[in-house]
Amino acid sequence: VGAYTYFTQPEKPKRTIIAQKDAPFSAQSSATGAASSTTTTTLTAPTADPFKAYEGRRSTFDPERSYEPGELIIADPPTGFEDKIRPAGFRVMEHINLGNLGLAVVRVSTPSGMSVPDAIKKLSILLPGVTIDANHQFEESASPTAGENPREMAGWDKLSPTCGKGLVIGQIDSGVDTTHPALSGQDVHYKAFPKAGRKPGPPDHGTAVAAMLVGKAKWGGLLPGAKLYAANMFEINEKGKKVGSAIGLMKSIDWLATQKVHAINLSIAGSDNKVVRRAFNLAKKSNLMLVAAVGNWGRSDKPAYPAAYDHVVAVTATKGTELIYSHANQGDYVDFAAPGVGIYTAQAGGGGKPQSGTSFAAPYITAMAAILTKAGKTPTARDLRRVLSKATRDLGKPGKDTVFGYGYVKARPTCK
């Protein structure tokens, strides 16, 4: 894999898009027509905005109020802390040693009848100066739509089917269906981090993102030759709901810290958890290159994390090459824009479906980050911003702005 080259992607003409439900979507398949056994759906794009019908629904996720009920997490608690908190009704549920990050985390239950916010205040008095927070939940940043092969969407379709050889990528997401035709035979290593007594989160969103990153070229995989370490931070709670917790996120980061990855893709969004922030600061010291989706809440008043951390590169989504995805979050933390509307993605169990979201924009920047990091050009997030900002189309207000960041990234790999 060479470093990268620049290209100008021409605007695509307004046209009818045919989304195949059980096979990789490509320009060729839409032109030649589907086989008789294939179900197709024809969607005619509006004249004014050819992608408006494909954006899906805005997320209603509330990052501040989404957390595991009845428990808190503590970072590096002092010796003898259990004796101080036990009389107040707190009980230790789990000791977690994030040895690769150099961080010890403890999960504790709250006193009966006490709310999580009140428990944080109480525990902060009992353990002054100690980092304490709720076990916040995170969401994936995606919604179903209608779309196109990831490679074709960004003009990467002519790249070698072995592009990415020698690269190692990390992913923190939900489960991954490694038997899917897009991923079968690819170099994917998977591990789940559910809470004791809970099942791992299903292989839905994670399969889509993994196939974008390292899936076979005909499925739109951006770097099919790369190795992927995929961590599942999601789990099924007692109500049967899929949730991603701060604990699962930190365990995933700790695992990936030992895999010598060149970049980590985080297509997730949540609140600024104090303990998670400590873990990410330690990840920075370990020189982990982190790329995250900015989230789909459609908000400019509430930053999404981990994207909003200074040492994480934040990616928003565009529809086409010049219009913003209307559900994307906005803010000073937004760094780059990449295609994220109407991306045809792999679906657990086989086949695929079109989706939209900042989740599907992040893999484009993660791919470039891995290439540049391996080449020694971008050892830090600041370096990546400096290099890629020179390979963007400035959109929105002149210069870096809160909607597109530095702009739409025009860089793509050069694969031999």
PAVEX-379112 format. One record per residue (C-alpha): residue number from 1; residue in three letters; y, x, z. Coordinates in pm, 1 decimal. Last residue first. Layout:
% PAVEX-379112
    nr   rest         c2         c1         c3
   NUM    ALA          Y          X          Z
...
***
This chain:
% PAVEX-379112
    nr   rest         c2         c1         c3
   416    LYS     -191.4       20.7     -587.2
   415    CYS        5.8     -234.3     -387.1
   414    THR      384.7     -256.9     -391.5
   413    PRO      482.3     -496.2     -116.2
   412    ARG      767.1     -750.0     -144.0
   411    ALA     1134.2     -738.5      -53.0
   410    LYS     1362.6    -1030.6     -141.7
   409    VAL     1420.6    -1150.0      215.9
   408    TYR     1640.5    -1459.9      230.9
   407    GLY     1946.2    -1397.5      448.2
   406    TYR     2078.7    -1175.0      726.1
   405    GLY     2034.9    -1463.6      969.3
   404    PHE     1980.1    -1780.1      766.2
   403    VAL     2133.2    -2042.7      999.6
   402    THR     2321.3    -1851.3     1270.6
   401    ASP     2492.9    -1613.7     1029.8
   400    LYS     2467.3    -1252.0      916.1
   399    GLY     2710.8    -1174.6      635.8
   398    PRO     2895.0    -1429.4      423.5
   397    LYS     2828.3    -1788.2      540.6
   396    GLY     2517.5    -1951.7      399.6
   395    LEU     2283.4    -1722.8      209.6
   394    ASP     2287.7    -1345.7      157.0
   393    ARG     1991.6    -1247.5      -61.2
   392    THR     1799.7     -983.5      131.4
   391    ALA     1670.9     -630.3       84.0
   390    LYS     1935.3     -433.6      274.0
   389    SER     1879.7     -653.7      579.4
   388    LEU     1514.4     -546.5      556.6
   387    VAL     1588.6     -186.6      657.1
   386    ARG     1836.9     -248.7      938.9
   385    ARG     1644.3     -542.2     1081.8
   384    LEU     1324.9     -336.9     1079.9
   383    ASP     1500.3      -49.8     1254.9
   382    ARG     1629.5     -282.7     1527.2
   381    ALA     1279.6     -422.8     1571.8
   380    THR     1156.3      -70.8     1639.9
   379    PRO      938.8      195.1     1470.1
   378    THR     1062.4       90.3     1124.0
   377    LYS     1017.1      355.5      854.7
   376    GLY      697.1      514.5      983.8
   375    ALA      492.7      399.5      682.4
   374    LYS      271.2      198.2      916.9
   373    THR      582.6       24.5     1050.9
   372    LEU      708.8      -53.4      699.7
   371    ILE      382.9     -211.9      588.4
   370    ALA      332.8     -405.4      911.2
   369    ALA      692.9     -532.1      907.6
   368    MET      656.6     -647.6      546.4
   367    ALA      350.4     -855.1      634.8
   366    THR      513.5     -987.0      952.4
   365    ILE      815.0    -1091.7      743.6
   364    TYR      600.8    -1301.5      510.5
   363    PRO      389.0    -1425.2      803.4
   362    ALA      700.0    -1571.7      978.3
   361    ALA      779.5    -1827.9      707.5
   360    PHE      465.7    -2031.2      770.6
   359    SER      534.7    -2091.6     1138.1
   358    THR      896.8    -2178.4     1046.8
   357    GLY      754.8    -2505.6      927.8
   356    SER      596.7    -2684.6      635.3
   355    GLN      238.5    -2773.4      550.6
   354    PRO       16.9    -2835.2      248.4
   353    LYS     -351.6    -2891.6      321.1
   352    GLY     -668.0    -2692.9      284.0
   351    GLY    -1034.1    -2688.2      204.3
   350    GLY    -1294.4    -2581.0      455.8
   349    GLY    -1380.0    -2664.6      815.5
   348    ALA    -1044.1    -2554.7      953.8
   347    GLN     -767.9    -2599.2      695.4
   346    ALA     -625.4    -2324.7      473.4
   345    THR     -258.1    -2357.6      383.4
   344    TYR      -49.3    -2478.6       88.3
   343    ILE      312.2    -2399.7      178.3
   342    GLY      553.1    -2686.0      105.0
   341    VAL      846.8    -2557.7      308.1
   340    GLY      837.1    -2219.2      479.8
   339    PRO      965.4    -1958.0      234.9
   338    ALA     1147.1    -1671.5      410.2
   337    ALA     1466.7    -1633.9      613.5
   336    PHE     1568.6    -1343.6      834.2
   335    ASP     1725.4    -1256.3     1170.3
   334    VAL     1792.5    -1572.4     1372.6
   333    TYR     1902.2    -1470.2     1725.5
   332    ASP     2260.4    -1590.5     1681.3
   331    GLY     2136.6    -1947.6     1662.3
   330    GLN     1957.5    -2211.6     1458.3
   329    ASN     1631.7    -2399.8     1496.3
   328    ALA     1454.8    -2509.3     1179.3
   327    HIS     1410.7    -2883.7     1119.2
   326    SER     1625.7    -2892.8      802.7
   325    TYR     1444.6    -2605.4      630.5
   324    ILE     1740.6    -2415.2      485.2
   323    LEU     1819.3    -2417.3      114.6
   322    GLU     1844.1    -2106.9     -106.2
   321    THR     1500.0    -1987.3     -213.9
   320    GLY     1306.4    -2309.6     -227.9
   319    LYS     1293.1    -2477.0      108.9
   318    THR     1375.2    -2202.8      356.1
   317    ALA     1222.9    -2111.4      689.7
   316    THR     1353.2    -1910.4      984.8
   315    VAL     1227.0    -1577.3     1116.2
   314    ALA     1313.8    -1398.0     1440.8
   313    VAL     1234.9    -1026.6     1490.0
   312    VAL     1148.4     -968.9     1856.8
   311    HIS     1318.9     -689.6     2052.5
   310    ASP     1622.0     -898.8     2140.7
   309    TYR     1417.6    -1194.1     2268.1
   308    ALA     1512.8    -1510.6     2078.4
   307    ALA     1185.9    -1533.1     1882.5
   306    PRO      975.8    -1538.7     2203.5
   305    TYR     1125.0    -1789.8     2262.2
   304    ALA     1329.6    -2066.4     2106.2
   303    PRO     1704.5    -2079.6     2163.6
   302    LYS     1852.5    -2413.9     2279.5
   301    ASP     2194.5    -2525.8     2154.3
   300    SER     2133.4    -2484.0     1779.3
   299    ARG     1849.4    -2733.7     1761.1
   298    GLY     1628.8    -2865.2     1481.3
   297    TRP     1324.3    -2844.0     1708.3
   296    ASN     1120.8    -2654.5     1450.0
   295    GLY     1083.6    -2305.4     1593.1
   294    VAL     1240.0    -1962.1     1532.4
   293    ALA      907.8    -1814.4     1417.3
   292    ALA      818.5    -1476.7     1565.4
   291    VAL      773.6    -1111.9     1461.2
   290    LEU      677.5     -846.4     1718.3
   289    MET      636.8     -473.5     1648.1
   288    LEU      465.5     -328.1     1955.8
   287    ASN      620.2        1.4     2064.9
   286    SER      445.2        3.3     2405.5
   285    LYS      789.4       -2.3     2569.2
   284    LYS      859.0     -319.4     2371.9
   283    ALA      537.4     -470.2     2505.7
   282    LEU      669.6     -399.0     2856.1
   281    ASN      980.4     -602.6     2777.2
   280    PHE      750.9     -871.8     2639.4
   279    ALA      556.3     -888.2     2965.3
   278    ARG      875.0     -913.7     3172.3
   277    ARG     1001.0    -1192.2     2943.7
   276    VAL      669.3    -1371.0     2993.6
   275    VAL      734.7    -1362.5     3368.9
   274    LYS     1085.7    -1505.1     3329.2
   273    ASN      985.0    -1780.5     3086.5
   272    ASP     1249.8    -1828.5     2819.5
   271    SER     1123.4    -2151.8     2667.0
   270    GLY      876.0    -2221.2     2386.6
   269    ALA      792.5    -2143.8     2025.2
   268    ILE      485.6    -2026.2     1834.5
   267    SER      417.0    -1860.9     1498.3
   266    LEU      382.3    -1521.5     1666.3
   265    ASN      278.5    -1252.8     1414.6
   264    ILE      211.1     -905.0     1553.8
   263    ALA      284.5     -584.7     1359.5
   262    HIS      123.9     -243.1     1299.8
   261    VAL     -167.7     -314.3     1532.3
   260    LYS     -318.5      -30.4     1734.5
   259    GLN     -575.4     -263.1     1895.6
   258    THR     -502.3     -187.6     2262.9
   257    ALA     -170.1     -375.4     2285.1
   256    LEU     -341.7     -668.9     2113.2
   255    TRP     -533.7     -750.1     2430.5
   254    ASP     -221.6     -738.2     2652.0
   253    ILE      -29.5     -958.4     2409.0
   252    SER     -309.8    -1215.3     2415.6
   251    LYS     -330.3    -1214.5     2794.9
   250    MET       45.8    -1271.5     2805.1
   249    LEU       30.2    -1568.4     2567.8
   248    GLY     -263.8    -1727.7     2749.1
   247    ILE      -78.2    -1703.1     3080.1
   246    ALA      239.6    -1850.2     2929.3
   245    SER       35.1    -2148.2     2818.1
   244    GLY      -48.4    -2307.2     2483.6
   243    VAL     -154.6    -2669.4     2505.4
   242    LYS     -395.8    -2889.7     2309.2
   241    LYS     -434.9    -3227.9     2476.1
   240    GLY     -766.6    -3365.9     2601.5
   239    LYS     -614.6    -3490.3     2925.6
   238    GLU     -782.6    -3214.2     3127.7
   237    ASN     -629.9    -2947.3     2905.2
   236    ILE     -758.7    -2810.5     2574.3
   235    GLU     -661.6    -2448.6     2518.9
   234    PHE     -417.3    -2233.7     2321.4
   233    MET     -355.6    -1857.7     2344.4
   232    ASN     -607.0    -1775.5     2067.4
   231    ALA     -579.1    -1410.2     1968.5
   230    ALA     -639.3    -1296.7     1610.3
   229    TYR     -689.7     -926.8     1532.8
   228    LEU     -653.9     -896.0     1155.9
   227    LYS     -754.2     -607.7      928.0
   226    ALA     -564.7     -578.6      598.7
   225    GLY     -704.2     -596.0      245.5
   224    PRO     -608.1     -958.0      189.6
   223    LEU     -238.2     -888.1      260.5
   222    LEU      -45.6    -1199.6      150.9
   221    GLY     -342.3    -1437.2      143.5
   220    GLY     -265.3    -1712.7     -108.1
   219    TRP     -607.4    -1874.3     -119.7
   218    LYS     -688.0    -1691.6     -444.0
   217    ALA     -582.2    -1369.6     -270.4
   216    LYS     -843.9    -1400.9        4.0
   215    GLY     -697.1    -1456.3      348.8
   214    VAL     -518.6    -1177.8      538.2
   213    LEU     -179.0    -1315.2      649.2
   212    MET     -171.7    -1661.0      495.2
   211    ALA     -534.9    -1719.3      589.6
   210    ALA     -456.2    -1619.6      949.6
   209    VAL     -161.9    -1862.4      959.5
   208    ALA     -366.2    -2160.5      837.3
   207    THR     -664.2    -2075.8     1058.1
   206    GLY     -436.0    -2048.2     1362.4
   205    HIS     -288.9    -2394.2     1298.9
   204    ASP     -631.2    -2559.3     1305.1
   203    PRO     -900.4    -2363.9     1487.1
   202    PRO     -908.7    -2576.2     1803.8
   201    GLY     -773.1    -2455.4     2141.0
   200    PRO    -1026.0    -2284.9     2365.3
   199    LYS    -1214.6    -2506.7     2613.5
   198    ARG    -1100.9    -2531.9     2974.2
   197    GLY    -1294.3    -2455.8     3292.4
   196    ALA    -1140.0    -2113.3     3341.4
   195    LYS     -808.8    -2095.9     3151.4
   194    PRO     -846.8    -2017.1     2783.4
   193    PHE     -800.1    -1671.2     2628.4
   192    ALA     -974.8    -1670.1     2289.6
   191    LYS    -1074.6    -1365.9     2081.7
   190    TYR    -1104.0    -1314.5     1706.0
   189    HIS    -1155.9    -1010.3     1484.1
   188    VAL    -1093.8    -1068.1     1112.3
   187    ASP    -1184.0     -824.2      833.1
   186    GLN    -1238.6    -1074.3      552.0
   185    GLY    -1591.3    -1178.5      453.1
   184    SER    -1522.1    -1546.2      516.3
   183    LEU    -1145.7    -1586.8      558.4
   182    ALA    -1037.0    -1807.8      266.2
   181    PRO    -1382.4    -1966.8      243.5
   180    HIS    -1351.1    -2074.9      610.6
   179    THR    -1615.3    -1909.6      829.0
   178    THR    -1352.8    -1729.8     1042.1
   177    ASP    -1216.2    -2064.6     1159.6
   176    VAL     -931.6    -1938.8     1377.5
   175    GLY     -816.5    -2078.9     1711.7
   174    SER     -451.5    -2117.0     1813.7
   173    ASP     -179.1    -1854.0     1774.9
   172    ILE     -113.8    -1491.0     1856.7
   171    GLN     -176.6    -1274.3     1550.2
   170    GLY     -209.5     -898.7     1517.5
   169    ILE     -209.2     -700.0     1195.5
   168    VAL     -380.1     -371.8     1107.4
   167    LEU     -299.3     -212.5      771.1
   166    GLY     -532.9       27.6      590.6
   165    LYS     -577.9     -198.5      287.5
   164    GLY     -286.8     -439.3      265.3
   163    CYS     -322.6     -543.0      -99.3
   162    THR     -688.8     -581.6     -193.9
   161    PRO     -628.7     -875.8     -429.2
   160    SER     -354.6     -663.4     -593.7
   159    LEU      -12.0     -824.6     -622.2
   158    LYS       74.5    -1057.0     -910.9
   157    ASP      105.3    -1366.7     -687.8
   156    TRP      369.9    -1217.8     -456.6
   155    GLY      656.8    -1424.4     -601.3
   154    ALA      739.9    -1591.1     -269.6
   153    MET      589.3    -1935.3     -332.2
   152    GLU      323.1    -1789.8     -559.8
   151    ARG      170.2    -1587.5     -279.2
   150    PRO      182.5    -1878.7      -33.5
   149    ASN        7.9    -2121.7     -277.1
   148    GLU      215.6    -2439.7     -311.7
   147    GLY      315.8    -2757.1     -136.2
   146    ALA      299.8    -3097.9       22.7
   145    THR      381.7    -3164.5      389.6
   144    PRO      206.9    -3141.5      728.4
   143    SER      414.0    -3002.1     1020.1
   142    ALA      437.4    -2654.7     1176.5
   141    SER      585.6    -2448.6     1459.5
   140    GLU      303.2    -2421.3     1712.6
   139    GLU      393.3    -2512.5     2067.3
   138    PHE      437.1    -2324.7     2393.0
   137    GLN      370.8    -2424.9     2752.7
   136    HIS      535.5    -2281.1     3060.5
   135    ASN      339.1    -2161.1     3362.1
   134    ALA      642.0    -2210.9     3584.9
   133    ASP      839.2    -1908.5     3700.0
   132    ILE      855.3    -1627.1     3955.3
   131    THR      988.9    -1271.0     3930.4
   130    VAL     1011.2    -1127.7     4284.2
   129    GLY     1349.5    -1043.7     4438.1
   128    PRO     1295.3    -1266.5     4741.5
   127    LEU      934.4    -1379.3     4802.3
   126    LEU      950.8    -1668.0     5052.9
   125    ILE     1289.1    -1783.0     4922.9
   124    SER     1174.4    -1757.1     4562.1
   123    LEU      860.7    -1952.2     4658.0
   122    LYS     1069.2    -2246.2     4775.5
   121    LYS     1294.1    -2250.4     4469.2
   120    ILE      994.7    -2224.0     4233.2
   119    ALA      818.3    -2502.1     4427.0
   118    ASP     1121.8    -2726.9     4385.9
   117    PRO     1112.9    -2677.7     4007.3
   116    VAL      731.4    -2737.4     4002.0
   115    SER      752.4    -3058.3     4202.8
   114    MET      606.3    -3071.7     4555.1
   113    GLY      359.4    -3350.5     4639.2
   112    SER       79.5    -3114.5     4739.5
   111    PRO      197.9    -2754.7     4768.0
   110    THR      198.5    -2560.5     4439.9
   109    SER     -101.4    -2373.5     4301.9
   108    VAL      -71.8    -2001.4     4229.2
   107    ARG     -127.5    -1786.3     3919.4
   106    VAL      -87.0    -1413.1     3983.6
   105    VAL       30.9    -1157.7     3728.8
   104    ALA       -6.6     -779.5     3739.2
   103    LEU      172.7     -580.1     3467.8
   102    GLY      113.6     -236.0     3318.7
   101    LEU      105.9     -364.0     2962.1
   100    ASN     -246.9     -239.7     2893.9
    99    GLY     -350.4     -335.1     3246.2
    98    LEU     -255.5     -699.1     3224.1
    97    ASN     -441.1     -769.6     3549.4
    96    ILE     -457.4    -1141.0     3618.0
    95    HIS     -533.8    -1271.5     3968.2
    94    GLU     -611.5    -1643.3     3966.2
    93    MET     -570.2    -1958.2     4175.2
    92    VAL     -377.9    -1823.4     4476.8
    91    ARG     -276.0    -2105.3     4711.2
    90    PHE       71.3    -2223.9     4813.8
    89    GLY       99.3    -2463.1     5107.9
    88    ALA      388.9    -2305.5     5299.1
    87    PRO      150.0    -2128.8     5540.4
    86    ARG      -18.7    -1962.1     5238.6
    85    ILE      298.8    -1806.9     5093.8
    84    LYS      359.2    -1518.1     5332.4
    83    ASP       -5.7    -1424.7     5392.6
    82    GLU      -62.3    -1427.4     5017.6
    81    PHE      226.7    -1183.7     4963.8
    80    GLY       51.2     -907.0     5157.0
    79    THR      136.4     -639.0     4903.0
    78    PRO      420.6     -745.8     4675.4
    77    PRO      374.1     -973.3     4371.9
    76    ASP      387.0     -799.1     4031.5
    75    ALA      484.4    -1107.4     3828.1
    74    ILE      426.7    -1451.9     3977.1
    73    ILE      307.4    -1763.7     3795.9
    72    LEU      344.1    -2122.8     3913.3
    71    GLU      112.2    -2423.3     3930.9
    70    GLY       98.4    -2798.0     3993.5
    69    PRO      164.4    -2921.0     3643.1
    68    GLU      132.6    -2672.4     3353.9
    67    TYR      465.0    -2655.9     3176.3
    66    SER      677.5    -2843.2     2922.8
    65    ARG     1008.6    -2941.6     3078.4
    64    GLU     1215.6    -2647.6     2952.7
    63    PRO     1053.2    -2628.1     2608.0
    62    ASP     1096.6    -2997.8     2519.2
    61    PHE      882.6    -3057.2     2206.9
    60    THR     1014.3    -3338.9     1986.8
    59    SER      934.3    -3147.8     1665.8
    58    ARG     1109.3    -3265.0     1349.8
    57    ARG      888.7    -3453.9     1107.9
    56    GLY      765.2    -3334.9      769.9
    55    GLU      968.4    -3123.6      528.6
    54    TYR      799.5    -3226.6      204.6
    53    ALA     1016.2    -3514.4       82.8
    52    LYS     1329.9    -3299.0       88.0
    51    PHE     1182.6    -3027.5     -132.6
    50    PRO     1316.7    -3122.6     -475.3
    49    ASP     1665.1    -3203.6     -339.9
    48    ALA     1904.0    -3397.0     -564.0
    47    THR     1649.6    -3493.4     -830.0
    46    PRO     1388.7    -3618.3     -585.3
    45    ALA     1047.1    -3451.9     -619.0
    44    THR      764.2    -3655.1     -764.7
    43    LEU      449.6    -3641.2     -555.4
    42    THR      106.2    -3656.2     -712.9
    41    THR     -193.8    -3660.0     -481.7
    40    THR     -525.4    -3522.5     -594.9
    39    THR     -883.8    -3583.6     -487.6
    38    THR    -1123.7    -3338.1     -645.8
    37    SER    -1467.8    -3450.6     -766.8
    36    SER    -1347.6    -3491.0    -1127.8
    35    ALA    -1218.9    -3135.3    -1135.7
    34    ALA     -846.7    -3088.6    -1095.9
    33    GLY     -588.5    -3048.3    -1370.8
    32    THR     -508.3    -2749.6    -1591.3
    31    ALA     -147.9    -2714.1    -1482.1
    30    SER     -197.0    -2790.6    -1115.9
    29    SER     -491.1    -2552.6    -1092.4
    28    GLN     -296.8    -2274.2    -1264.2
    27    ALA        9.0    -2309.7    -1041.3
    26    SER     -214.6    -2267.0     -742.9
    25    PHE     -349.2    -2469.0     -453.1
    24    PRO     -672.0    -2343.9     -299.4
    23    ALA     -932.1    -2623.9     -296.6
    22    ASP    -1010.4    -2947.0     -113.6
    21    LYS     -689.1    -3152.1     -103.1
    20    GLN     -525.7    -3045.2     -427.1
    19    ALA     -147.8    -3092.7     -416.3
    18    ILE       16.8    -3180.2     -747.4
    17    ILE      389.4    -3102.0     -757.6
    16    THR      616.5    -3277.8    -1008.9
    15    ARG      905.7    -3071.9    -1127.8
    14    LYS     1255.4    -2944.7    -1056.8
    13    PRO     1269.7    -2598.1    -1207.1
    12    LYS     1203.8    -2297.8     -983.5
    11    GLU     1496.5    -2069.4     -908.9
    10    PRO     1421.5    -1717.9    -1022.9
     9    GLN     1292.2    -1469.9     -765.6
     8    THR     1490.6    -1151.3     -763.7
     7    PHE     1281.9     -851.2     -678.1
     6    TYR     1299.8     -549.1     -455.1
     5    THR     1018.2     -305.8     -389.7
     4    TYR      814.8     -221.2      -84.7
     3    ALA      645.4       58.2      105.9
     2    GLY      336.5      137.5      -97.2
     1    VAL        0.0        0.0        0.0
***
